[in-house]
Amino acid sequence: MFEAPQDVSAILVTDLGILIGLLVMAGLLDRASAAARTLFGGTLAVFILCYTAWRWHDTLPRFELSPERIWPYVFFLFETIAIVYTLMSTVILLRFKDRSQEADREEARHSANGDWPAVDIFICTYNEPQEVVEKSIIPALAVDYPNATVWVCDDTRRDWLRAYCDEVGARYITRPDNKGAKAGNLNNALALTARHTNAPIILVLDADFAVAPNILRRTVGLFHDERAAVVQTPQFFFNADPIQHNLMAAESWVDDQRIFFDVFQPAKDAWGCAFCVGTSFLVRRDRVTEMGGFPHDAICEDINLTYSLMRHGYQTHWLNERLSAGLSAEGLPEYITQRTRWCLGTMQVALLKDGPFRSPHYTLMQRMHYLHGVMNWLCKPFIVLMLIAPSIYWFFGMPAFHADYLSFLRYGVPALLALWIYSGWVSGKRTLPLFMEVTHIMTALPITLTLASAAVRPFGRPFKVTDKGGDRSISTVRWRMAAGFGGIALLSAAAILWSFVSPEAATEISPLDYFNLVWAGIAMLLTFVAFLVCFERPRGAEMFHVEEPTRVRSAGIAYNAMLARLGMQTALLRVDADQTGSVGDSIDVLIEGIGWVAARLTGVSEGAQSLELAPDRLQRHSLILRLFTQAADPIARTANLQVALRGLAARCFRAA
């Protein structure tokens, strides 16, 4: 069926032509156009389906009950899951919904009428330190809205937090136990506030998320649609995730969640299947009360909430605007805990009696979208298999599929090129080859183990909160993870070496050998980069680029300076060479919107001064509002491969 190619130069010319054609499509087509999405998505689907047909027809041996014959079919089974997931993603991304104009219209209507509905703001907190939770409480108290009440829902019963809430003017809620985890915390607040404010709309925040002043004015109007039970806004982060940070690529590489928030959720909204993501969302009190409160029979209460509301005929609407920013997982253990919790929660909801696969009260489209989410996690075992497949070939003589490098160049490479270029185009330059693969590799094995565990015991495990805050000022090596990735990298390298020194090595390398040599080299490269991620670089206090002129007072002398970077506790000034000062000097620095702030010089170099700030209580609150509700994004919105590769190269030769 598929002709065996013979001429490598002809194949490479064909691949080059395909690459040029795809790049031209990406440059000319407007991703906001449904027709363009259909054309480019259809092109990708053709390449993927041709590749799949080739895999099925030409690369699988005759099935027999032996390890060397079963292994290629196991590999192809998981590869097929990844292929189906990719094709489903392409279909979902044919549509896209932007609700900003709808929000404009409804905000203007409410402003004209003055009929803003009351809102209760629930801040869910569990054991976060004050320097984390205050970044949520202070902005929530400062929202530009005529009728909002802030409730701090403390699930660890801390006296200092009660006192802090009394001091700043927030209302404090706690309960005697942690039954139902976050959903139980929300239900406790739901019942208590019903006896006090009973606001018809509730804004739910995690304790590390700071909201923009206009979040309520932008969102409450979207409830004009009676089908809307939840209005969800995307999560943004004011710190790099551990993979970005450890590879020194925070300013050139988009974290994996941006693609989900900025690309997939607006597409799912267009299909009526967007879902709640746990924080920075508004929900109608009557809709939640109607179904008996926030559901707590799965550890991911957010997607469970959306699908429970779907069962009652309601939807989640997505407003794709930056209206809050929070703290991303700071370390690899927390990052992985977060992802495995999402995986397990997704599987739990799928297995519920009232879930989207077992209840009759869902549409086919709603079930298909949930299946898409499940398959996202089911793709992870395929990543693990891809990393170890070449080593299995060289040490045990068992190829994952029977193909030579010429055939893969002809049928596999065009599909890969189409996938990479389409992904970059449809995501608005939010993906990067190599870096996205490493992101998936970091969680592939833990998620695979979670899936295996969920197949045996899907329920009964405790809810794990992602730790936030704490001292991150020293380098940390995640030895177990480093050993795993380093071991696979060394295994791949050993496989390459074995191909040449093995006593059974052929005198001439076959096309199948060439194919597996290249594959082993790619696996070695990817796992080596993952190995680098396991060496966690220290993090200082968060600082933001501000670049504004300022005044400095020192020992009765005032002079001009440039405020280059600003954080809650530190700042960096650029000064004239004759204004150096000495470490330990006390100074005052004028910060726009804050006033004169006391500081101490902690570092002095030619043309620069590092400061330790000592703001008073009101100045600290003003700093929170300025830095976390108004600052420009410190993390990249789009990817830059050249800069990301420079950061990666630097990381290879830098210990911290």
C-alpha positions in Angstrom: 0.0 0.0 0.0 2.8 2.4 0.9 5.7 2.5 -1.4 9.1 1.9 0.2 11.2 5.0 -0.5 14.7 4.5 -1.9 16.2 8.0 -2.6 16.9 10.0 0.5 17.6 13.2 -1.4 14.1 13.1 -3.0 12.5 12.5 0.3 14.3 15.4 1.9 13.3 17.7 -0.9 9.7 16.6 -0.4 9.9 17.2 3.3 11.5 20.6 2.7 8.6 21.5 0.3 6.1 20.4 2.9 7.9 22.5 5.5 7.9 25.6 3.3 4.2 25.1 2.5 3.3 24.8 6.1 5.2 27.9 7.0 3.5 29.8 4.2 0.1 28.7 5.6 1.1 29.8 9.1 2.2 33.2 7.8 -0.8 33.9 5.6 -3.8 32.4 7.5 -5.6 34.3 10.2 -6.1 32.1 13.2 -9.1 34.1 14.2 -10.9 32.9 11.1 -13.0 29.7 11.3 -12.2 28.9 7.6 -8.5 29.2 8.3 -8.7 27.0 11.3 -10.6 24.4 9.2 -8.1 24.6 6.4 -5.0 24.3 8.6 -6.6 21.8 11.0 -7.7 19.7 8.0 -4.2 19.8 6.6 -2.8 18.5 9.8 -5.4 15.8 10.0 -4.5 14.5 6.5 -0.9 14.2 7.5 -1.7 12.5 10.7 -4.1 10.1 9.1 -1.6 9.2 6.4 1.0 8.5 9.1 -1.5 6.4 11.1 -2.4 4.4 8.0 1.2 3.8 7.3 1.9 2.7 10.9 -1.0 0.2 10.8 -0.3 -1.2 7.4 3.5 -1.3 7.1 5.1 -1.2 10.6 3.3 -3.8 12.6 4.4 -7.5 12.5 2.0 -10.4 12.3 0.4 -10.7 15.8 1.6 -13.6 17.9 1.7 -14.3 21.6 5.3 -13.5 22.2 7.0 -10.5 23.8 8.7 -9.3 20.6 5.3 -9.4 18.7 3.1 -8.0 21.5 5.4 -5.1 22.3 4.8 -3.2 18.9 1.0 -3.5 19.4 1.2 -2.2 23.0 3.3 0.7 21.7 0.9 1.4 18.8 -2.1 1.2 21.2 -0.8 4.1 23.3 0.4 6.0 20.2 -3.2 5.7 18.8 -4.5 7.3 22.0 -2.2 10.2 21.4 -3.2 10.4 17.8 -6.9 10.4 18.6 -6.4 13.1 21.3 -4.6 15.3 18.7 -7.4 14.9 16.1 -10.0 15.7 18.8 -8.0 18.8 19.7 -8.0 19.8 16.1 -11.8 19.6 15.9 -12.3 21.5 19.2 -10.0 24.3 18.0 -12.1 24.8 14.8 -14.1 27.2 17.0 -13.2 30.1 19.3 -15.3 32.4 21.4 -14.3 35.9 22.7 -16.7 37.3 25.3 -15.0 40.7 25.8 -17.5 42.6 23.7 -20.3 41.0 25.6 -18.6 42.0 28.9 -18.2 45.5 27.6 -21.9 45.7 26.8 -23.1 44.3 30.1 -20.7 46.4 32.1 -22.0 49.6 30.4 -25.6 48.5 31.0 -25.0 47.9 34.8 -23.1 51.2 35.0 -25.9 53.1 33.5 -28.6 51.4 35.6 -26.5 51.2 38.8 -28.0 47.7 39.5 -24.8 45.9 40.5 -25.7 42.6 42.3 -24.1 42.0 45.6 -21.1 39.7 45.6 -19.5 37.6 48.3 -15.8 37.0 47.8 -14.6 33.6 49.2 -10.8 33.3 49.7 -10.0 29.7 50.3 -6.9 29.2 52.4 -5.1 26.2 53.9 -1.9 26.8 55.8 -0.4 29.5 53.5 1.9 32.0 55.3 0.9 35.6 55.7 3.1 36.8 52.8 1.1 34.6 50.5 -2.5 35.1 51.7 -2.2 38.9 52.1 -1.7 39.1 48.4 -5.2 37.8 48.0 -6.9 39.6 50.9 -5.7 43.1 50.2 -6.6 43.2 46.5 -10.0 41.6 47.2 -10.8 44.4 49.7 -9.8 47.0 47.1 -12.0 45.8 44.3 -13.8 48.6 42.5 -17.3 47.5 43.2 -20.2 49.0 45.2 -21.4 45.9 47.0 -18.8 43.2 47.8 -17.9 41.4 51.0 -14.7 39.6 51.5 -14.8 36.3 53.5 -11.5 34.6 54.3 -12.3 30.8 54.6 -9.6 29.4 56.8 -9.4 25.6 56.8 -6.5 25.5 59.3 -8.1 27.5 62.1 -5.2 30.1 62.6 -5.6 32.7 65.3 -3.1 35.0 63.6 -5.2 35.0 60.4 -8.4 35.8 62.3 -6.5 38.8 63.9 -5.1 39.9 60.5 -8.6 39.8 59.0 -10.0 42.0 61.9 -7.1 44.4 61.3 -7.6 44.9 57.6 -11.4 44.6 57.5 -12.1 41.2 56.0 -14.5 38.7 57.5 -13.2 35.5 58.9 -14.7 32.0 58.6 -13.5 28.7 59.9 -14.9 25.2 60.8 -14.0 22.5 63.2 -12.8 19.9 60.7 -11.6 19.6 57.0 -14.3 17.3 55.8 -14.8 17.5 52.0 -11.5 19.4 51.6 -11.9 22.6 49.5 -15.5 21.8 48.5 -16.3 21.3 52.2 -14.7 24.7 53.0 -16.8 26.4 50.3 -20.0 24.7 51.5 -19.3 25.9 55.0 -18.9 29.4 53.7 -22.0 29.0 51.5 -24.2 28.1 54.5 -22.8 30.8 56.9 -23.0 33.7 54.4 -26.5 32.7 53.5 -27.5 33.8 57.0 -25.7 37.2 56.7 -25.1 38.8 53.3 -26.7 36.1 51.1 -25.2 37.7 48.0 -26.6 36.2 44.8 -23.1 35.9 43.2 -19.9 34.4 44.8 -16.4 35.0 43.6 -14.1 32.2 44.6 -10.3 32.8 45.0 -7.4 30.6 46.0 -5.3 32.2 48.8 -2.5 33.1 46.5 -4.5 34.9 43.8 -4.6 38.7 43.6 -7.6 40.1 41.6 -7.6 43.2 39.4 -9.8 46.0 40.7 -12.3 45.6 37.8 -12.8 41.9 38.0 -16.4 42.1 39.2 -17.4 44.9 36.9 -16.1 42.8 33.9 -17.7 39.5 34.9 -21.1 39.9 36.8 -22.8 41.1 33.6 -22.2 37.7 31.9 -24.8 36.2 34.1 -27.5 37.9 32.0 -27.6 34.6 30.2 -29.8 32.3 32.3 -27.7 29.3 31.2 -24.6 30.8 32.8 -24.0 29.4 36.3 -20.3 30.0 36.3 -18.2 32.7 34.8 -14.5 31.7 34.7 -11.5 33.9 34.1 -8.0 32.5 33.2 -5.2 32.1 35.7 -2.1 34.1 35.2 1.1 33.8 37.3 3.5 36.3 38.6 6.3 33.8 39.0 7.8 31.2 36.6 6.9 27.6 37.1 9.8 25.3 38.1 10.5 24.1 34.6 10.7 27.6 33.1 12.8 28.8 36.1 15.2 25.9 36.2 15.9 26.2 32.4 16.3 30.0 32.6 13.5 30.5 30.1 10.8 32.4 32.0 11.0 35.4 29.6 11.1 33.3 26.4 8.9 30.3 26.9 5.2 30.1 27.7 4.2 27.7 30.5 1.9 24.8 29.5 -1.1 26.2 31.2 -1.2 29.3 29.0 -2.2 27.0 26.0 -5.0 25.5 28.1 -6.3 28.9 29.4 -5.8 31.1 26.3 -6.4 28.6 23.5 -8.4 25.5 24.6 -10.9 27.1 27.1 -12.1 29.8 24.6 -12.5 27.0 22.0 -14.4 24.8 24.5 -16.6 27.8 25.4 -17.6 28.1 21.8 -18.9 24.5 22.0 -20.6 25.2 25.3 -18.2 23.0 27.2 -15.7 25.3 29.0 -15.2 24.3 32.6 -14.3 25.8 36.0 -10.6 25.8 37.0 -10.9 26.3 40.8 -10.0 29.9 41.3 -10.9 33.4 39.9 -14.4 32.2 39.0 -17.9 33.6 39.8 -20.8 31.3 40.5 -24.5 31.9 41.1 -25.5 31.1 44.6 -28.9 29.8 43.7 -27.5 27.4 41.1 -25.1 25.9 43.6 -27.8 25.7 46.3 -30.2 24.1 43.8 -27.9 21.1 43.4 -27.1 20.8 47.1 -23.8 22.8 47.3 -20.3 22.4 45.9 -19.8 18.7 45.0 -17.1 17.0 47.0 -17.1 13.4 45.7 -14.0 14.0 43.6 -10.7 15.7 44.6 -11.1 18.2 41.7 -14.1 20.1 42.9 -13.8 22.6 40.0 -14.4 20.3 36.9 -16.9 18.4 39.1 -18.8 21.6 39.7 -19.0 22.4 36.0 -20.3 19.0 35.1 -22.7 18.8 38.0 -24.2 22.1 36.7 -24.2 20.8 33.2 -26.4 17.9 34.4 -28.9 20.6 35.6 -28.8 22.4 32.2 -26.3 25.2 33.1 -22.9 26.2 31.5 -19.6 27.8 32.4 -18.8 30.9 30.4 -15.2 31.9 29.8 -14.0 35.5 29.8 -10.5 35.4 28.4 -9.1 38.5 30.2 -6.3 38.9 32.7 -8.3 39.7 35.8 -6.2 37.9 38.4 -2.7 36.6 38.9 -1.4 34.0 41.3 1.5 32.0 42.5 2.5 29.1 40.2 3.9 25.9 41.8 7.4 26.9 42.9 9.1 23.6 43.1 9.1 20.3 41.2 7.4 18.2 43.9 4.6 20.8 44.1 4.3 21.0 40.3 4.0 17.2 40.0 1.6 16.9 43.0 -0.6 19.5 41.3 -0.7 17.6 37.9 -1.3 14.2 39.4 -4.1 15.6 41.5 -5.7 17.0 38.4 -5.3 13.7 36.6 -6.8 11.7 39.5 -9.7 14.2 39.9 -10.5 14.0 36.2 -10.6 10.2 36.4 -12.8 10.3 39.5 -15.4 12.5 37.9 -15.4 10.2 34.9 -16.3 7.3 37.2 -19.0 9.0 39.2 -22.5 7.6 38.9 -23.6 11.2 38.0 -20.6 11.8 35.9 -20.5 12.5 32.2 -20.0 8.9 31.1 -22.6 7.2 33.3 -25.4 9.7 33.8 -28.0 10.1 31.0 -28.3 13.9 31.6 -25.4 14.9 29.3 -25.3 15.7 25.6 -23.0 13.8 23.2 -20.9 16.9 22.8 -20.4 17.3 26.6 -19.3 13.7 26.8 -16.9 14.1 23.9 -15.3 17.1 25.5 -14.9 15.2 28.8 -13.4 12.3 26.9 -10.9 14.8 25.4 -9.8 15.8 28.9 -9.4 12.1 30.0 -7.4 11.3 26.9 -5.0 14.2 27.7 -3.9 12.2 30.7 -4.0 8.9 29.0 -1.4 10.2 26.5 1.3 10.3 29.2 2.2 6.6 29.2 3.0 6.9 25.5 5.7 9.5 26.4 7.3 7.0 28.8 7.2 4.3 26.1 8.8 6.6 23.6 11.7 7.3 25.9 12.5 3.7 26.6 11.6 2.1 23.2 15.0 2.6 21.5 16.9 1.1 24.4 14.5 -1.9 24.3 15.4 -2.3 20.7 19.2 -2.3 21.2 19.3 -4.4 24.3 16.5 -6.9 23.6 16.2 -6.8 19.8 12.5 -5.7 20.0 11.6 -2.7 17.8 8.6 -0.7 18.8 7.7 -0.6 15.1 9.3 -2.1 12.1 10.3 0.8 9.9 13.5 2.2 8.5 14.6 5.9 8.6 13.7 6.5 5.0 10.1 5.5 5.5 9.9 7.6 8.7 11.3 10.6 6.8 8.6 10.1 4.2 5.5 9.4 6.4 6.5 10.4 9.9 8.4 13.7 9.6 5.7 15.5 7.5 3.2 14.7 10.3 5.6 16.0 13.0 6.3 19.2 11.0 2.5 19.7 10.5 1.9 19.2 14.2 4.6 21.6 15.4 3.8 24.4 12.9 0.0 24.1 13.4 0.4 24.1 17.2 2.5 27.3 17.1 0.1 28.9 14.7 -3.2 28.0 16.4 -1.8 28.8 19.9 -0.5 32.2 18.8 3.2 31.2 19.2 2.7 29.7 22.6 4.4 26.4 21.9 8.1 25.4 21.3 9.4 22.1 20.1 11.8 20.5 22.6 10.6 22.6 25.5 7.0 21.4 25.3 8.2 17.8 25.0 10.3 18.3 28.2 7.3 19.8 30.0 5.3 16.7 29.3 8.2 14.4 30.1 8.6 15.8 33.6 5.1 14.6 34.6 4.7 11.6 32.3 5.9 8.9 34.7 4.1 10.2 37.9 0.9 10.6 35.9 1.3 7.1 34.4 1.7 5.7 38.0 -1.3 7.7 39.1 -3.4 6.2 36.2 -2.3 2.7 37.2 -3.2 3.4 40.8 -6.5 4.9 39.8 -7.3 1.8 37.8 -7.1 -0.2 41.1 -8.3 2.4 43.7 -9.6 5.6 42.2 -11.2 6.9 45.4 -10.2 7.3 49.0 -6.9 9.1 48.7 -6.7 12.5 50.6 -6.8 15.9 48.9 -3.2 17.3 48.6 -2.9 21.1 48.6 -0.1 22.6 46.5 2.4 24.1 49.0 3.0 27.8 48.4 5.5 30.2 49.9 8.4 29.1 52.1 12.2 29.5 51.7 13.3 28.9 48.1 16.6 30.7 48.4 19.0 27.7 48.1 19.6 25.3 45.3 17.9 22.0 45.6 18.5 18.7 43.8 15.6 16.4 43.3 17.7 13.3 43.4 15.1 10.7 42.7 13.8 12.5 39.7 17.3 13.3 38.5 18.3 9.6 38.9 15.3 8.6 36.8 15.9 11.0 33.9 19.7 10.7 34.1 19.3 6.9 34.1 17.2 7.0 30.9 19.6 9.4 29.3 22.5 7.1 30.2 20.6 4.1 29.0 20.0 5.8 25.6 23.7 6.6 25.4 24.6 3.1 26.3 22.2 1.8 23.7 23.9 3.9 21.0 27.3 2.6 22.2 26.1 -1.0 22.4 25.0 -0.7 18.7 28.6 -0.5 17.8 30.5 -2.6 20.3 28.0 -5.5 20.9 29.5 -8.9 19.9 26.3 -9.4 17.9 26.5 -6.1 16.1 26.1 -6.3 12.4 29.1 -5.2 10.3 26.8 -2.9 8.4 24.2 -0.7 10.0 20.7 -1.4 8.6 18.0 1.2 7.9 16.1 0.0 10.9 19.3 0.5 13.0 19.7 4.0 11.7 16.1 4.8 12.7 16.6 3.5 16.3 20.0 5.2 16.6 18.4 8.6 15.8 15.5 7.8 18.1 17.9 6.9 21.0 19.7 10.2 20.4 16.5 12.2 20.6 15.5 10.3 23.8 18.9 11.0 25.3 18.6 14.8 24.5 15.1 15.1 25.9 15.9 13.2 29.1 19.1 15.2 29.6 17.2 18.4 29.5 14.7 16.9 31.9 17.7 15.9 34.1 18.8 19.6 34.2 15.3 20.6 35.4 15.8 18.5 38.5 18.6 20.8 39.7 16.4 23.6 41.1 17.8 27.1 41.0 17.3 29.3 44.0 14.5 31.9 43.9 14.7 35.3 45.5 11.8 37.5 46.4 9.7 38.3 43.4 10.7 41.5 41.6 9.1 43.2 38.7 10.6 45.3 35.9 9.2 48.9 36.4 11.8 51.3 34.8 10.6 54.6 36.3 12.4 57.7 37.4 12.6 58.2 41.1 14.2 60.3 43.9 16.5 59.1 46.7 17.3 60.7 50.0 20.5 59.8 51.9 22.1 61.7 54.8 20.2 64.9 53.9 21.2 64.7 50.2 18.6 64.0 47.5 19.4 62.8 44.0 17.7 61.3 40.9 17.8 57.6 40.1 16.0 55.1 38.0 13.9 52.4 39.7 14.7 49.4 37.6 13.1 46.6 39.6 10.7 46.5 42.5 9.4 43.8 44.9 7.7 43.6 48.2 11.0 43.6 50.1 13.7 44.5 47.6 14.4 47.0 44.8 17.1 47.8 42.3 18.2 51.3 41.5 20.3 52.6 38.6 22.2 55.6 39.7 25.0 57.9 38.5 28.5 56.6 39.1 29.1 59.2 41.8 26.1 58.2 43.8 27.2 54.8 45.0 26.8 54.9 48.8 27.9 52.1 51.1 26.4 48.8 52.1 24.3 49.3 55.2 23.4 52.9 54.5 19.9 53.9 55.4 18.1 55.8 52.6 14.5 56.7 51.5 13.3 56.0 48.0 10.3 57.6 46.4 8.0 55.0 44.8 5.2 56.1 42.6 1.8 55.5 44.3 3.5 54.5 47.5 5.4 57.5 48.8 8.7 57.7 50.5 9.8 54.2 51.7 12.6 53.6 54.1 15.3 51.3 52.8 18.8 50.0 53.4 21.6 49.5 50.8 22.4 45.8 50.6 24.6 45.9 47.5 26.5 48.6 45.6 28.2 48.4 42.3 29.1 51.0 39.6 25.8 52.5 38.5 23.5 50.3 40.6 22.2 49.9 44.1 20.3 47.0 45.7 17.9 47.9 48.4 16.1 46.1 51.2 12.8 47.9 51.7 11.1 48.5 55.0 7.6 49.8 54.2 5.1 50.5 56.9 1.7 48.6 57.0 -0.2 50.9 54.7 2.8 51.2 52.3 3.0 47.4 52.2 -0.7 47.2 51.3 -0.1 49.8 48.5 2.8 47.8 47.2 0.7 44.7 47.0 -1.9 46.5 45.0 0.6 48.0 42.7 2.7 44.9 42.1 0.1 42.2 41.9 -2.9 44.0 40.4 -1.3 46.5 38.0 2.2 45.2 37.1 3.0 44.1 33.6 3.3 40.3 33.1 6.7 39.2 34.3 6.3 35.9 32.5 6.4 35.5 28.7 3.0 35.5 26.8 4.6 34.1 23.6 7.5 31.9 23.0 10.9 32.7 21.4 12.9 29.6 20.4 16.2 31.4 19.9 16.2 33.1 23.4 14.9 29.9 25.0 17.8 27.9 23.5 20.3 30.5 24.7 18.9 30.1 28.2 19.1 26.3 27.9 22.7 26.5 26.7 23.6 28.7 29.7 21.9 26.4 32.1 24.1 23.5 30.9 27.2 25.3 32.3 25.6 27.0 35.3 25.0 25.3 38.6 22.5 27.8 40.0 
